[in-house]
Amino acid sequence: MELPRLAADGDLPQVTKGQQNQETKHFILFCPRSSQWPDEVWIAPKLRGRAFGEITGEEINDLALILSKLIPIFVLRHGNEFPFNFYIYPGGDWYLRIVPRLKVLGGFEIGTGIYINTQDPQETIMFIKEHFQNPNLEKIQTEHQAKYSKRA
């Protein structure tokens, strides 16, 4: 299976064109239009063309802050059960991809390699934008609970 990539030329504004996103000083968080998983999020550095090992201490701190805000709101959204994988896409245009592991793949997905995502990625990024800086715990637990089926 080939890893999803950013644009071949690393042009991040083109990748996120027309999409909602959440920005910090050094990173852009977005949910690709063709997300394979519900609540999948990509975190890409604004400064492109470098390997992950070349980021600065200030960027590491910013990335750590992003994860310390993002993971807890997803834990609440998923009823205190948020198993996920993440990987750092290697190379000169790296990004960190968070892949929730709540959905069981169906026969179509396994057989064809084509993923069916039952959640609109725009809904995920709007959730992030609303709760990233100041999470509303009550609203997350009542209005923003994950609604997609976790088991087939």
Secondary structure as a PSIPRED ss2 file (coil, helix, strand):
# PSIPRED VFORMAT (PSIPRED V4.0)

   1 M C   1.000  0.000  0.000
   2 E C   1.000  0.000  0.000
   3 L C   1.000  0.000  0.000
   4 P C   1.000  0.000  0.000
   5 R C   1.000  0.000  0.000
   6 L C   1.000  0.000  0.000
   7 A C   1.000  0.000  0.000
   8 A C   1.000  0.000  0.000
   9 D C   1.000  0.000  0.000
  10 G C   1.000  0.000  0.000
  11 D C   1.000  0.000  0.000
  12 L H   0.000  1.000  0.000
  13 P H   0.000  1.000  0.000
  14 Q H   0.000  1.000  0.000
  15 V H   0.000  1.000  0.000
  16 T C   1.000  0.000  0.000
  17 K C   1.000  0.000  0.000
  18 G C   1.000  0.000  0.000
  19 Q C   1.000  0.000  0.000
  20 Q C   1.000  0.000  0.000
  21 N C   1.000  0.000  0.000
  22 Q E   0.000  0.000  1.000
  23 E E   0.000  0.000  1.000
  24 T C   1.000  0.000  0.000
  25 K C   1.000  0.000  0.000
  26 H C   1.000  0.000  0.000
  27 F E   0.000  0.000  1.000
  28 I E   0.000  0.000  1.000
  29 L E   0.000  0.000  1.000
  30 F E   0.000  0.000  1.000
  31 C C   1.000  0.000  0.000
  32 P C   1.000  0.000  0.000
  33 R C   1.000  0.000  0.000
  34 S C   1.000  0.000  0.000
  35 S C   1.000  0.000  0.000
  36 Q C   1.000  0.000  0.000
  37 W C   1.000  0.000  0.000
  38 P C   1.000  0.000  0.000
  39 D C   1.000  0.000  0.000
  40 E C   1.000  0.000  0.000
  41 V E   0.000  0.000  1.000
  42 W E   0.000  0.000  1.000
  43 I E   0.000  0.000  1.000
  44 A E   0.000  0.000  1.000
  45 P E   0.000  0.000  1.000
  46 K C   1.000  0.000  0.000
  47 L C   1.000  0.000  0.000
  48 R C   1.000  0.000  0.000
  49 G C   1.000  0.000  0.000
  50 R E   0.000  0.000  1.000
  51 A C   1.000  0.000  0.000
  52 F H   0.000  1.000  0.000
  53 G H   0.000  1.000  0.000
  54 E H   0.000  1.000  0.000
  55 I C   1.000  0.000  0.000
  56 T C   1.000  0.000  0.000
  57 G H   0.000  1.000  0.000
  58 E H   0.000  1.000  0.000
  59 E H   0.000  1.000  0.000
  60 I H   0.000  1.000  0.000
  61 N H   0.000  1.000  0.000
  62 D H   0.000  1.000  0.000
  63 L H   0.000  1.000  0.000
  64 A H   0.000  1.000  0.000
  65 L H   0.000  1.000  0.000
  66 I H   0.000  1.000  0.000
  67 L H   0.000  1.000  0.000
  68 S H   0.000  1.000  0.000
  69 K H   0.000  1.000  0.000
  70 L H   0.000  1.000  0.000
  71 I H   0.000  1.000  0.000
  72 P H   0.000  1.000  0.000
  73 I H   0.000  1.000  0.000
  74 F H   0.000  1.000  0.000
  75 V H   0.000  1.000  0.000
  76 L H   0.000  1.000  0.000
  77 R H   0.000  1.000  0.000
  78 H C   1.000  0.000  0.000
  79 G C   1.000  0.000  0.000
  80 N C   1.000  0.000  0.000
  81 E C   1.000  0.000  0.000
  82 F C   1.000  0.000  0.000
  83 P C   1.000  0.000  0.000
  84 F E   0.000  0.000  1.000
  85 N E   0.000  0.000  1.000
  86 F E   0.000  0.000  1.000
  87 Y E   0.000  0.000  1.000
  88 I E   0.000  0.000  1.000
  89 Y E   0.000  0.000  1.000
  90 P C   1.000  0.000  0.000
  91 G C   1.000  0.000  0.000
  92 G C   1.000  0.000  0.000
  93 D E   0.000  0.000  1.000
  94 W C   1.000  0.000  0.000
  95 Y E   0.000  0.000  1.000
  96 L E   0.000  0.000  1.000
  97 R E   0.000  0.000  1.000
  98 I E   0.000  0.000  1.000
  99 V E   0.000  0.000  1.000
 100 P E   0.000  0.000  1.000
 101 R C   1.000  0.000  0.000
 102 L C   1.000  0.000  0.000
 103 K C   1.000  0.000  0.000
 104 V C   1.000  0.000  0.000
 105 L C   1.000  0.000  0.000
 106 G C   1.000  0.000  0.000
 107 G H   0.000  1.000  0.000
 108 F H   0.000  1.000  0.000
 109 E H   0.000  1.000  0.000
 110 I H   0.000  1.000  0.000
 111 G H   0.000  1.000  0.000
 112 T H   0.000  1.000  0.000
 113 G C   1.000  0.000  0.000
 114 I C   1.000  0.000  0.000
 115 Y C   1.000  0.000  0.000
 116 I C   1.000  0.000  0.000
 117 N C   1.000  0.000  0.000
 118 T C   1.000  0.000  0.000
 119 Q C   1.000  0.000  0.000
 120 D C   1.000  0.000  0.000
 121 P H   0.000  1.000  0.000
 122 Q H   0.000  1.000  0.000
 123 E H   0.000  1.000  0.000
 124 T H   0.000  1.000  0.000
 125 I H   0.000  1.000  0.000
 126 M H   0.000  1.000  0.000
 127 F H   0.000  1.000  0.000
 128 I H   0.000  1.000  0.000
 129 K H   0.000  1.000  0.000
 130 E H   0.000  1.000  0.000
 131 H H   0.000  1.000  0.000
 132 F C   1.000  0.000  0.000
 133 Q C   1.000  0.000  0.000
 134 N C   1.000  0.000  0.000
 135 P C   1.000  0.000  0.000
 136 N C   1.000  0.000  0.000
 137 L H   0.000  1.000  0.000
 138 E H   0.000  1.000  0.000
 139 K H   0.000  1.000  0.000
 140 I H   0.000  1.000  0.000
 141 Q H   0.000  1.000  0.000
 142 T H   0.000  1.000  0.000
 143 E C   1.000  0.000  0.000
 144 H C   1.000  0.000  0.000
 145 Q C   1.000  0.000  0.000
 146 A C   1.000  0.000  0.000
 147 K C   1.000  0.000  0.000
 148 Y C   1.000  0.000  0.000
 149 S C   1.000  0.000  0.000
 150 K C   1.000  0.000  0.000
 151 R C   1.000  0.000  0.000
 152 A C   1.000  0.000  0.000
